[in-house]
Structures are given as C-alpha cells and as structure tokens.
Amino acid sequence: MNTLYPVFLKLDNKRCAVIGGGKTATRKVKALLQAKAKVTVISPKFTKELKELAENGAIEVIKRRYEEGDLDKYFLIFGATNSEEINKTVIKEAKKKNILCNVVDDPPNCDFYVPSTNCG
C-alpha cells in the first residue's frame, strides 16, 4: 500500500478536465465547480445536467471521445468513462505528462483519492 500525504488543492481558475459524460462524471464536475475550477468535459454523450451546465456557460464541452493529446492544457484530470481501455489511456497520458489524475474505480492507478461528500 502506498503512503498517502493528505492535501487540499486550490483549484480556483485551474483548468480541470473530466473524461466521460455520465452520472459519475456529473458528480465530479459539480465538485470541481464548487472549488471554482475551470472545467472541460470530453465525451460523445452528456447527462441532461451537464448539457444544462454547458448551455449556461458553466463548463466547456467537447462532444467526442477522448483522444490522446487532449490533456495537454489541464492541471487535474478525472477519468470517468465506462471504458476500461479509455480510462487506461487517460492514466497513461496523464502520468507521462505529470498531470494529476484520478480514474474512478481504479485506485491503484490514481494519483489522488477524493473522499465522499454531499455535493448533490
């Protein structure tokens, strides 16, 4: 088991990306917005709530599957797809570029963990 170092991140105006557009991605987006992050979501499909956030200008959306190179301009990444293959590619790219990355349901490959909260 890895030794963990507890930390709270200041994400105000930091560019963060969420790969995936489902319910889990929506929860991650809402938490990032609460932290005042600038959020981009990359996914071919989005929940109704994500669509509304995009229409209101709260988030940027890129309507397509993740492609290698998409992570270049971000400080922090969440992989939240239902594709193990895509999630593994996200992890690989993030590690290569020294970008903090959390892929849901894959703790051994995450750079950080997010505790449960009531953010909706």
C-alpha positions in Angstrom: 0.0 0.0 0.0 1.2 3.5 -0.8 1.8 6.0 1.9 -0.5 8.9 1.4 0.1 12.6 2.0 -3.1 14.5 2.9 -3.6 17.7 1.0 -6.4 20.2 -0.1 -5.9 21.6 -3.5 -6.7 25.2 -4.5 -8.5 24.8 -7.9 -9.7 28.4 -8.3 -9.3 29.1 -12.0 -7.3 25.9 -12.6 -8.1 24.1 -15.8 -9.5 20.6 -15.0 -10.9 18.0 -17.4 -13.4 15.2 -16.9 -13.3 12.5 -19.4 -16.8 11.0 -19.6 -20.3 12.4 -19.6 -22.4 10.1 -17.3 -23.6 10.3 -13.7 -20.2 9.8 -12.2 -18.7 12.5 -14.4 -21.5 14.8 -13.4 -20.7 14.4 -9.7 -17.0 15.1 -10.4 -17.9 18.2 -12.5 -20.2 19.6 -9.7 -17.5 19.2 -7.1 -14.9 20.9 -9.3 -17.3 23.8 -10.0 -17.8 24.1 -6.2 -14.0 24.5 -6.0 -14.1 27.2 -8.7 -12.2 25.2 -11.2 -12.5 25.9 -15.0 -14.0 22.6 -16.2 -14.0 20.9 -19.6 -15.8 17.7 -20.2 -14.8 15.4 -23.1 -17.4 12.8 -24.1 -19.6 11.9 -27.0 -22.7 11.9 -24.7 -23.7 14.0 -21.7 -26.2 13.9 -18.9 -29.0 16.4 -19.0 -27.4 18.2 -16.1 -24.0 18.5 -17.9 -25.8 19.8 -21.0 -27.5 22.5 -18.9 -24.2 23.5 -17.3 -22.7 23.8 -20.8 -25.7 25.8 -22.1 -25.3 28.2 -19.1 -21.6 28.6 -19.8 -20.5 27.0 -16.5 -18.4 24.3 -18.3 -16.9 23.7 -21.7 -17.8 20.5 -23.5 -16.0 18.7 -26.3 -18.5 16.3 -27.9 -16.4 13.4 -29.0 -14.4 10.5 -27.5 -11.2 11.3 -25.7 -8.1 11.3 -27.9 -4.5 11.2 -26.9 -3.2 14.8 -26.6 -6.5 16.1 -25.1 -4.8 16.5 -21.6 -2.1 19.0 -22.6 -3.6 22.1 -21.0 -5.0 20.7 -17.8 -3.8 20.8 -14.2 -6.0 17.9 -13.0 -7.9 15.1 -14.8 -10.7 12.8 -13.8 -11.3 9.7 -16.0 -15.0 8.8 -15.6 -15.9 6.6 -18.6 -17.3 3.2 -18.6 -14.5 2.0 -20.9 -11.5 0.4 -19.1 -9.5 0.9 -22.3 -10.1 4.7 -22.5 -9.5 5.1 -18.7 -6.2 3.3 -19.0 -5.2 5.6 -21.9 -6.1 8.6 -19.8 -4.0 7.4 -16.9 -1.0 6.6 -19.2 -1.1 10.1 -20.8 -1.6 11.9 -17.5 1.4 10.1 -16.0 3.6 10.8 -19.0 2.8 14.5 -18.7 2.9 14.7 -14.9 -0.8 15.7 -14.6 -2.7 14.7 -11.5 -5.2 12.0 -12.4 -8.0 10.1 -10.8 -9.8 7.4 -12.7 -12.9 6.2 -10.9 -12.9 2.6 -9.8 -9.1 2.2 -10.3 -7.5 3.3 -7.1 -4.1 1.6 -7.7 -3.6 3.8 -10.8 -4.8 7.1 -9.2 -2.5 9.9 -8.1 -5.1 11.0 -5.5 -8.3 9.9 -3.9 -11.4 12.0 -3.4 -13.4 11.4 -0.2 -17.2 11.1 -0.3 -19.1 14.3 0.0 -22.6 15.6 -0.3 -22.3 17.7 -3.4 -25.6 16.7 -4.9 
